[in-house]
Amino acid sequence: MTTLVRSTDTLTRDALAVLQPGFVGTTAPDWLLRRIGEGLSAVGLFGRNIVTPEQLAALTAQLRAERDDVLVAIDEEGGDVTRLEVRDGSSFPGNYALGRVDDTDLTRAVARELGRRLAECGVDLNWAPSADVNSNPDNPVIGVRSFGADTALTARHTVAYIEGLQAAGVAACTKHFPGHGDTNVDSHHALPRIDVDLDTLQARELVPFRAAIAAGSKAVMSAHILLPALDPNRPATLSPQILTGLLREELGYEGLIVTDGMEMQAISAVYGIERGSVLAIAAGADAICVGGGLADEETVLRLRDALVTAVRDGELPEERLADAAARMRALADWTRRARGAAAEPGAAVQEGTAPGTDIGLVAARRAVRVTAGKLPYAPPAGAPYVAAFSPVANIAVGDETPWGVAAELAALLPGTTTDTYGATSETSSLVAHVVGLAGDRRIVAVVRDVHRHPWMADALDALIAARPDTVVVEMGVDRAAPRGALHIATHGAARVCGRAAAEVIAGKGAGA
């Protein structure tokens, strides 16, 4: 424990330096600018803060007018998790689609172009990629955010993504350490527990993170998960054994350790965000991510004061807080030097692809898998009816981002209409409703992770029995057997994935 406590001003600046808060609005509020001037070294952006690239660039310029080295972070995975294109859906397929193509040059190119767009808007830290091996197919929170269930595949695409993103001058933040793939609980709602032995963790979960560290990932994000084989008492975010003993000492990681959102129930409901933040920094974390839900000045002040008080009371070593703040400033220095390293538009294309090619659409088209039914497929003669069977929105993805194929199909087949259907036990009523609204039009049934939702599977089977010419589009993890006159697996629900599927349905795609 430290014996010499520095001035209150220094402690306060260090406490502010380790926070990565969010805010509400499309311009920076006065309180945020004031705290940046007092030492706050990072700001997290979410969909609520973004309208257009031009507006985002103006916002980041506003932040940097207060302090040039402020870190501007964002949760932009591409695919289902997008903040840049939260209102329309992403121009890039997500990890699962890239993993299914399994072309690391393509993954690197997609990540570089995404990074270029972020850098162009003034964003320099991206809370991505997800390096989780999706070993549990019923995982409610990872799914298509993972490159897949294969450890080696996940590792090599994690490396390619980091290389592409950081080549554009944007720091990668590999997540969710030590691996969130084998969970069946969403840590936004409760604390997941992974009961596997050390050998399994070493051979599966940790492999992509070892690769990420070797590739030079500038940041790593911790997971709010309990792994008794590593620490039976505390989740990874709060565990010295995991963050310091495993990540720092055993794996040799020297970059920034960022927590997942501290307001998530896995932490806040058990420890509270103040206590949780103190324990996280003490355990080895360097940055406290908060602001996805709590996005106000009061939260920032509460966390700042909790950290200062913990040092004063001897609960948090002063040197640990100072070290965390120094790592934040070091990353900010790297991003400031890297700023401007983004390539010109169109540079991030695969070798052999013409300059200016839409690399996201190229990737989405390559990721589509089409399975034909028993009879030859004929595209709809007219506008189809799209029935979207929608599960409850995942908090990590957000329910504000549209998904599906209807909008993209309407551009190819004008007059296309759509309705959304939620969970129900009345399968016959749902199917009768769909068939009645469709009339003599072709039905396109859009699903997401049908293998995890019995009501969805029952409705789909009954619909196909009633209308055998139904086209099925699976936009989640494709674990279920193909169904329908044509079964299209997009491996993600990004807008660009919907575009690729619509092209196939309309007879304009390579898989049609």
C-alpha positions as CSV (number, residue, x, y, z in Angstrom):
1,M,0.0,0.0,0.0
2,T,1.2,3.5,-0.9
3,T,2.6,5.6,2.0
4,L,2.6,9.0,0.1
5,V,-0.6,10.3,-1.4
6,R,-0.2,13.0,-4.0
7,S,-2.2,16.1,-4.2
8,T,-6.0,16.0,-4.6
9,D,-5.7,17.7,-8.0
10,T,-3.4,14.9,-9.3
11,L,-5.5,12.2,-7.9
12,T,-8.6,13.8,-9.4
13,R,-7.0,14.1,-12.8
14,D,-5.9,10.4,-12.7
15,A,-9.4,9.3,-11.6
16,L,-11.0,11.2,-14.5
17,A,-8.3,9.9,-16.9
18,V,-9.4,6.3,-16.4
19,L,-13.1,6.9,-17.2
20,Q,-14.6,6.4,-20.7
21,P,-18.1,7.9,-20.2
22,G,-20.9,8.5,-22.7
23,F,-23.3,11.4,-23.0
24,V,-26.7,12.2,-24.6
25,G,-26.9,14.4,-27.7
26,T,-25.2,15.0,-31.0
27,T,-23.1,17.8,-29.7
28,A,-20.9,17.7,-26.6
29,P,-22.7,19.1,-23.5
30,D,-20.9,21.8,-21.5
31,W,-20.3,19.5,-18.5
32,L,-18.4,17.0,-20.7
33,L,-16.2,19.7,-22.2
34,R,-15.5,21.0,-18.7
35,R,-14.5,17.6,-17.4
36,I,-12.2,17.0,-20.4
37,G,-10.5,20.3,-19.5
38,E,-10.1,18.9,-15.9
39,G,-8.4,15.7,-17.0
40,L,-11.1,13.4,-18.6
41,S,-9.1,11.6,-21.3
42,A,-11.7,9.6,-23.2
43,V,-15.3,9.7,-24.4
44,G,-17.5,6.9,-25.6
45,L,-19.9,7.3,-28.5
46,F,-23.1,5.4,-29.1
47,G,-25.8,5.4,-31.8
48,R,-27.7,8.2,-30.0
49,N,-24.7,10.6,-30.7
50,I,-24.5,10.0,-34.4
51,V,-26.7,11.3,-37.3
52,T,-24.3,11.6,-40.3
53,P,-20.6,11.3,-40.9
54,E,-20.3,15.1,-41.2
55,Q,-22.1,15.6,-37.9
56,L,-19.9,13.0,-36.2
57,A,-16.7,14.7,-37.6
58,A,-18.0,18.1,-36.2
59,L,-18.6,16.4,-32.8
60,T,-15.2,14.9,-32.5
61,A,-13.6,18.2,-33.6
62,Q,-15.6,19.9,-30.8
63,L,-14.2,17.4,-28.3
64,R,-10.6,17.9,-29.5
65,A,-10.9,21.7,-29.5
66,E,-11.0,21.2,-25.7
67,R,-8.1,18.8,-25.6
68,D,-6.3,17.5,-28.7
69,D,-5.4,14.1,-27.2
70,V,-8.8,13.0,-26.0
71,L,-9.6,9.5,-26.9
72,V,-12.8,9.1,-28.9
73,A,-14.1,5.6,-28.6
74,I,-17.0,3.8,-30.3
75,D,-18.6,0.3,-30.3
76,E,-18.5,-0.2,-34.1
77,E,-18.2,-3.9,-34.8
78,G,-19.9,-3.7,-38.2
79,G,-22.5,-6.2,-39.0
80,D,-25.3,-6.3,-36.4
81,V,-23.5,-3.9,-34.0
82,T,-23.2,-0.6,-35.7
83,R,-23.2,3.0,-34.3
84,L,-22.0,4.7,-37.5
85,E,-25.1,3.5,-39.4
86,V,-27.5,2.9,-36.5
87,R,-30.5,4.2,-38.4
88,D,-30.1,2.2,-41.6
89,G,-27.9,-0.8,-40.9
90,S,-24.2,-1.4,-41.6
91,S,-22.5,-1.3,-44.9
92,F,-20.2,-4.1,-43.6
93,P,-21.0,-7.7,-42.8
94,G,-20.1,-8.8,-39.3
95,N,-17.6,-11.3,-37.9
96,Y,-19.7,-14.4,-38.5
97,A,-20.1,-13.6,-42.2
98,L,-16.3,-12.9,-42.5
99,G,-15.6,-16.2,-40.7
100,R,-17.8,-18.2,-43.1
101,V,-15.9,-16.8,-46.1
102,D,-12.7,-17.5,-44.3
103,D,-10.5,-15.2,-46.3
104,T,-8.2,-13.3,-44.0
105,D,-7.3,-10.8,-46.8
106,L,-11.0,-10.0,-47.1
107,T,-11.4,-9.6,-43.3
108,R,-8.3,-7.3,-43.2
109,A,-9.7,-5.2,-46.1
110,V,-13.1,-4.8,-44.5
111,A,-11.6,-3.8,-41.1
112,R,-9.3,-1.3,-42.8
113,E,-12.1,0.3,-44.7
114,L,-14.2,0.5,-41.5
115,G,-11.2,2.0,-39.7
116,R,-10.7,4.5,-42.5
117,R,-14.3,5.7,-42.1
118,L,-13.9,5.9,-38.3
119,A,-10.7,7.8,-38.6
120,E,-12.2,10.2,-41.2
121,C,-14.9,11.0,-38.6
122,G,-12.3,11.6,-35.8
123,V,-12.8,8.3,-34.0
124,D,-9.6,6.6,-32.8
125,L,-10.5,3.7,-30.5
126,N,-12.9,1.0,-31.6
127,W,-14.3,-1.4,-29.0
128,A,-13.8,-4.3,-31.5
129,P,-13.2,-7.0,-32.6
130,S,-15.0,-9.8,-30.7
131,A,-12.5,-12.6,-30.3
132,D,-15.0,-14.9,-28.6
133,V,-15.1,-18.4,-29.8
134,N,-18.9,-19.1,-30.1
135,S,-18.6,-22.6,-28.7
136,N,-22.2,-22.5,-27.3
137,P,-24.6,-22.2,-30.2
138,D,-27.3,-21.1,-27.8
139,N,-25.3,-18.1,-26.7
140,P,-27.7,-15.2,-26.5
141,V,-25.3,-12.3,-26.6
142,I,-22.4,-13.3,-28.9
143,G,-23.7,-15.3,-31.9
144,V,-23.0,-13.6,-35.2
145,R,-20.6,-11.2,-33.4
146,S,-18.1,-14.1,-33.3
147,F,-16.1,-15.2,-36.3
148,G,-17.3,-18.7,-35.5
149,A,-17.1,-21.8,-33.3
150,D,-13.7,-22.9,-34.6
151,T,-10.8,-21.7,-32.4
152,A,-8.1,-21.4,-35.1
153,L,-10.4,-19.7,-37.5
154,T,-11.4,-17.2,-34.8
155,A,-7.8,-16.5,-34.0
156,R,-6.6,-15.8,-37.5
157,H,-9.5,-13.5,-38.3
158,T,-9.1,-11.7,-35.1
159,V,-5.5,-11.0,-36.1
160,A,-6.6,-9.9,-39.6
161,Y,-9.2,-7.5,-38.2
162,I,-6.7,-5.9,-35.8
163,E,-4.2,-5.5,-38.5
164,G,-6.7,-3.8,-40.8
165,L,-8.2,-1.6,-38.2
166,Q,-4.9,-0.4,-36.8
167,A,-3.4,0.1,-40.3
168,A,-6.1,2.8,-40.7
169,G,-4.9,4.6,-37.5
170,V,-7.7,3.3,-35.2
171,A,-6.8,1.4,-32.1
172,A,-8.4,-2.1,-31.8
173,C,-9.9,-3.2,-28.5
174,T,-10.2,-7.0,-28.6
175,K,-13.0,-8.4,-26.5
176,H,-14.4,-10.0,-24.3
177,F,-11.4,-11.4,-22.3
178,P,-11.0,-14.2,-21.4
179,G,-13.8,-15.3,-23.7
180,H,-17.6,-14.9,-23.7
181,G,-18.5,-17.6,-26.2
182,D,-19.5,-20.5,-23.9
183,T,-22.3,-18.7,-22.0
184,N,-26.0,-19.0,-22.1
185,V,-26.7,-15.9,-20.1
186,D,-26.5,-12.3,-21.3
187,S,-24.2,-10.3,-19.0
188,H,-26.3,-7.2,-19.6
189,H,-28.9,-8.9,-17.4
190,A,-27.1,-11.3,-15.1
191,L,-23.7,-12.8,-14.3
192,P,-22.8,-15.7,-16.7
193,R,-20.8,-18.6,-15.4
194,I,-18.5,-20.8,-17.5
195,D,-17.7,-24.1,-15.8
196,V,-14.8,-25.5,-17.9
197,D,-11.4,-26.6,-16.8
198,L,-8.1,-24.7,-17.3
199,D,-7.0,-27.0,-20.2
200,T,-10.2,-26.1,-22.1
201,L,-9.7,-22.4,-21.5
202,Q,-6.1,-22.6,-22.6
203,A,-6.9,-24.6,-25.8
204,R,-10.1,-22.7,-26.7
205,E,-11.0,-19.3,-25.2
206,L,-7.5,-18.0,-24.8
207,V,-6.1,-18.9,-28.2
208,P,-7.6,-15.9,-30.1
209,F,-6.5,-13.5,-27.3
210,R,-2.9,-14.8,-27.4
211,A,-3.0,-14.2,-31.2
212,A,-4.4,-10.7,-30.6
213,I,-1.7,-9.8,-28.2
214,A,1.0,-11.0,-30.6
215,A,-0.6,-8.9,-33.3
216,G,-0.3,-5.8,-31.2
217,S,-3.9,-5.1,-30.2
218,K,-3.7,-1.7,-28.5
219,A,-6.5,-2.5,-26.1
220,V,-8.3,-5.6,-24.6
221,M,-11.8,-5.5,-23.1
222,S,-12.7,-7.6,-20.1
223,A,-15.8,-9.7,-19.8
224,H,-18.3,-9.7,-16.9
225,I,-18.2,-13.5,-16.6
226,L,-17.4,-15.9,-13.7
227,L,-14.8,-18.6,-14.5
228,P,-14.3,-20.7,-11.3
229,A,-11.3,-22.4,-12.9
230,L,-9.5,-19.0,-12.8
231,D,-11.3,-17.2,-10.0
232,P,-14.2,-18.7,-8.1
233,N,-15.2,-15.5,-6.4
234,R,-15.1,-12.5,-8.8
235,P,-16.0,-12.0,-12.4
236,A,-13.1,-11.4,-14.8
237,T,-13.5,-7.6,-14.8
238,L,-12.9,-7.5,-11.1
239,S,-10.4,-10.4,-10.8
240,P,-6.7,-9.7,-10.1
241,Q,-6.0,-13.4,-10.9
242,I,-7.5,-12.9,-14.4
243,L,-6.5,-9.3,-15.4
244,T,-3.1,-9.1,-13.7
245,G,-2.1,-12.7,-13.2
246,L,-3.3,-14.2,-16.5
247,L,-3.5,-11.3,-18.9
248,R,-0.6,-9.2,-17.8
249,E,1.8,-11.7,-16.3
250,E,1.1,-15.0,-18.1
251,L,0.1,-13.7,-21.5
252,G,2.5,-10.7,-21.3
253,Y,0.0,-8.1,-22.4
254,E,1.2,-4.5,-21.9
255,G,-1.5,-2.5,-23.6
256,L,-4.7,-0.9,-22.2
257,I,-7.3,-3.0,-20.4
258,V,-10.8,-1.7,-20.8
259,T,-13.8,-2.9,-18.8
260,D,-17.1,-3.8,-20.5
261,G,-19.9,-1.5,-19.6
262,M,-20.0,-1.2,-15.8
263,E,-23.7,-0.4,-15.7
264,M,-24.4,-3.9,-17.0
265,Q,-26.3,-6.0,-14.4
266,A,-23.6,-8.6,-14.0
267,I,-21.6,-5.8,-12.2
268,S,-24.0,-3.1,-11.1
269,A,-26.6,-5.4,-9.6
270,V,-24.0,-7.2,-7.4
271,Y,-21.4,-4.6,-6.6
272,G,-22.7,-1.2,-7.8
273,I,-20.9,0.8,-10.3
274,E,-18.8,2.8,-7.8
275,R,-17.6,-0.3,-5.9
276,G,-17.2,-2.2,-9.2
277,S,-15.1,0.5,-10.7
278,V,-12.7,0.6,-7.7
279,L,-12.4,-3.2,-7.8
280,A,-11.8,-3.2,-11.5
281,I,-8.9,-0.7,-11.4
282,A,-7.4,-2.5,-8.4
283,A,-7.6,-5.8,-10.3
284,G,-5.7,-4.4,-13.2
285,A,-8.1,-2.6,-15.5
286,D,-7.0,0.7,-16.8
287,A,-10.2,2.2,-18.2
288,I,-13.8,2.1,-17.0
289,C,-16.3,2.0,-19.7
290,V,-19.6,3.5,-18.7
291,G,-22.2,5.4,-20.6
292,G,-24.2,2.9,-22.7
293,G,-27.0,3.4,-20.2
294,L,-25.7,5.9,-17.7
295,A,-24.7,9.0,-19.6
296,D,-24.7,12.0,-17.3
297,E,-22.3,14.2,-15.3
298,E,-23.4,12.8,-12.0
299,T,-22.2,9.3,-13.0
300,V,-18.8,10.7,-13.9
301,L,-18.5,12.5,-10.6
302,R,-19.6,9.5,-8.6
303,L,-17.0,7.3,-10.2
304,R,-14.2,10.0,-10.0
305,D,-14.9,10.5,-6.3
306,A,-15.2,6.8,-5.6
307,L,-11.7,6.2,-7.0
308,V,-10.2,9.2,-5.2
309,T,-11.7,8.0,-1.9
310,A,-10.5,4.5,-2.4
311,V,-6.9,5.8,-2.7
312,R,-7.3,8.0,0.3
313,D,-8.7,5.1,2.3
314,G,-5.9,2.8,1.2
315,E,-8.2,0.4,-0.6
316,L,-6.8,1.3,-4.0
317,P,-3.0,1.7,-4.3
318,E,-2.1,5.1,-5.6
319,E,0.5,3.6,-8.0
320,R,-2.2,1.4,-9.6
321,L,-4.4,4.3,-10.4
322,A,-1.4,6.3,-11.7
323,D,-0.4,3.4,-13.8
324,A,-3.9,3.0,-15.3
325,A,-4.0,6.8,-16.1
326,A,-0.6,6.6,-17.7
327,R,-1.7,3.7,-20.0
328,M,-4.7,5.8,-21.0
329,R,-2.5,8.7,-21.9
330,A,0.0,6.5,-23.7
331,L,-2.8,5.1,-26.0
332,A,-4.1,8.7,-26.5
333,D,-0.6,9.6,-27.6
334,W,-0.4,6.7,-30.1
335,T,-3.8,7.6,-31.6
336,R,-2.8,11.2,-31.9
337,R,0.4,10.2,-33.8
338,A,-1.6,7.7,-35.9
339,R,-4.3,10.2,-36.7
340,G,-4.1,11.0,-40.4
341,A,-2.8,7.5,-41.3
342,A,-6.2,6.6,-42.9
343,A,-5.9,5.6,-46.5
344,E,-7.8,7.3,-49.3
345,P,-11.4,6.1,-50.0
346,G,-11.4,2.9,-52.0
347,A,-8.0,1.8,-50.9
348,A,-9.3,-1.0,-48.7
349,V,-10.1,-3.5,-51.4
350,Q,-8.9,-7.0,-51.8
351,E,-6.0,-7.7,-54.0
352,G,-7.3,-8.1,-57.5
353,T,-10.5,-6.0,-56.8
354,A,-11.0,-2.8,-58.7
355,P,-10.4,0.4,-56.8
356,G,-13.6,2.0,-55.5
357,T,-15.3,-1.4,-55.1
358,D,-17.7,-1.6,-52.2
359,I,-15.7,-4.1,-50.1
360,G,-18.6,-4.5,-47.6
361,L,-21.0,-5.6,-50.4
362,V,-18.3,-7.9,-51.9
363,A,-17.9,-9.6,-48.5
364,A,-21.6,-9.9,-47.9
365,R,-22.2,-11.5,-51.3
366,R,-19.4,-14.0,-50.7
367,A,-20.8,-14.9,-47.3
368,V,-24.3,-15.9,-48.6
369,R,-25.0,-19.6,-48.7
370,V,-28.0,-20.7,-50.8
371,T,-29.7,-24.1,-50.5
372,A,-32.3,-25.0,-53.2
373,G,-35.4,-26.9,-52.4
374,K,-36.7,-29.9,-54.3
375,L,-38.1,-27.9,-57.2
376,P,-36.2,-25.4,-59.4
377,Y,-36.4,-21.9,-58.0
378,A,-38.0,-19.2,-60.0
379,P,-37.8,-15.6,-58.8
380,P,-41.1,-13.9,-57.8
381,A,-43.0,-12.6,-60.8
382,G,-44.2,-9.6,-58.8
383,A,-43.6,-7.9,-55.5
384,P,-43.4,-10.5,-52.6
385,Y,-44.7,-10.3,-49.0
386,V,-41.9,-10.4,-46.4
387,A,-42.8,-11.9,-43.0
388,A,-40.1,-11.1,-40.4
389,F,-40.1,-13.4,-37.4
390,S,-38.3,-11.3,-34.8
391,P,-36.8,-12.4,-31.5
392,V,-36.4,-10.0,-28.6
393,A,-33.7,-7.4,-29.4
394,N,-30.3,-8.0,-27.9
395,I,-29.2,-5.0,-25.8
396,A,-25.6,-5.2,-27.2
397,V,-27.0,-4.8,-30.7
398,G,-29.8,-2.5,-29.8
399,D,-33.3,-2.4,-31.1
400,E,-33.0,0.9,-33.0
401,T,-31.1,-0.6,-36.0
402,P,-33.3,-2.0,-38.7
403,W,-32.6,-5.4,-40.1
404,G,-34.1,-7.8,-42.6
405,V,-34.5,-7.9,-46.4
406,A,-37.7,-6.0,-47.0
407,A,-36.2,-2.6,-47.7
408,E,-33.5,-4.0,-50.0
409,L,-35.9,-6.3,-51.8
410,A,-38.3,-3.3,-52.4
411,A,-35.5,-1.6,-54.2
412,L,-35.3,-4.5,-56.6
413,L,-39.0,-5.5,-56.6
414,P,-41.1,-2.4,-56.1
415,G,-44.3,-2.9,-54.1
416,T,-42.7,-5.4,-51.7
417,T,-44.5,-5.1,-48.3
418,T,-43.6,-6.5,-44.9
419,D,-44.9,-7.1,-41.4
420,T,-43.0,-8.2,-38.2
421,Y,-44.2,-11.1,-36.0
422,G,-43.0,-11.7,-32.4
423,A,-43.0,-14.7,-30.1
424,T,-46.3,-16.6,-29.9
425,S,-47.7,-20.0,-29.0
426,E,-50.6,-19.6,-31.5
427,T,-48.8,-20.9,-34.5
428,S,-51.9,-21.6,-36.6
429,S,-53.2,-18.0,-36.1
430,L,-49.8,-16.5,-37.0
431,V,-49.5,-18.6,-40.1
432,A,-53.1,-17.9,-41.2
433,H,-52.4,-14.2,-40.7
434,V,-49.3,-14.3,-42.9
435,V,-50.9,-16.3,-45.6
436,G,-54.0,-14.1,-45.6
437,L,-51.9,-10.9,-45.9
438,A,-49.7,-12.4,-48.6
439,G,-52.6,-13.5,-50.8
440,D,-51.1,-14.9,-54.1
441,R,-47.8,-13.2,-53.6
442,R,-44.6,-15.1,-52.9
443,I,-43.8,-15.2,-49.2
444,V,-40.3,-14.5,-47.9
445,A,-39.9,-15.5,-44.3
446,V,-37.0,-13.8,-42.5
447,V,-35.7,-15.4,-39.3
448,R,-32.8,-14.8,-36.9
449,D,-31.3,-17.7,-34.9
450,V,-34.3,-20.0,-35.5
451,H,-32.5,-22.8,-33.7
452,R,-32.8,-20.8,-30.4
453,H,-36.6,-20.0,-30.7
454,P,-39.0,-23.0,-30.8
455,W,-42.0,-20.7,-31.6
456,M,-40.1,-19.4,-34.7
457,A,-39.3,-22.9,-35.9
458,D,-42.9,-24.1,-35.4
459,A,-44.2,-21.1,-37.3
460,L,-41.7,-21.6,-40.1
461,D,-42.6,-25.3,-40.5
462,A,-46.3,-24.6,-40.6
463,L,-45.9,-21.7,-43.0
464,I,-43.9,-23.9,-45.4
465,A,-46.4,-26.7,-45.2
466,A,-49.1,-24.2,-46.1
467,R,-47.1,-22.4,-48.8
468,P,-44.3,-24.7,-50.1
469,D,-42.9,-21.9,-52.4
470,T,-41.9,-19.8,-49.3
471,V,-38.4,-18.5,-49.4
472,V,-36.5,-18.6,-46.1
473,V,-33.8,-16.1,-45.1
474,E,-31.8,-17.0,-42.0
475,M,-29.9,-13.9,-40.8
476,G,-28.5,-15.3,-37.6
477,V,-26.4,-18.4,-36.8
478,D,-27.4,-21.0,-39.3
479,R,-27.7,-24.1,-37.1
480,A,-31.1,-25.4,-38.2
481,A,-31.7,-27.5,-41.2
482,P,-32.5,-25.6,-44.4
483,R,-36.2,-25.0,-45.1
484,G,-38.3,-23.7,-47.9
485,A,-38.2,-23.5,-51.7
486,L,-35.0,-21.6,-51.3
487,H,-33.0,-21.2,-48.1
488,I,-30.6,-18.3,-47.9
489,A,-28.2,-18.0,-45.0
490,T,-26.6,-14.5,-44.8
491,H,-24.6,-15.1,-41.6
492,G,-25.6,-11.7,-40.1
493,A,-28.4,-9.1,-40.2
494,A,-26.5,-6.1,-41.4
495,R,-28.2,-4.0,-44.2
496,V,-25.5,-5.2,-46.6
497,C,-26.4,-8.8,-45.8
498,G,-30.0,-8.0,-46.6
499,R,-28.9,-6.6,-49.9
500,A,-27.0,-9.7,-50.8
501,A,-30.0,-11.9,-49.9
502,A,-32.4,-9.7,-51.9
503,E,-30.3,-10.0,-55.0
504,V,-30.6,-13.8,-54.7
505,I,-34.4,-13.7,-54.2
506,A,-34.9,-11.4,-57.2
507,G,-32.7,-13.6,-59.4
508,K,-29.9,-11.0,-59.6
509,G,-27.4,-12.7,-57.3
510,A,-24.7,-15.2,-57.9
511,G,-26.5,-17.8,-55.8
512,A,-29.9,-17.4,-57.5
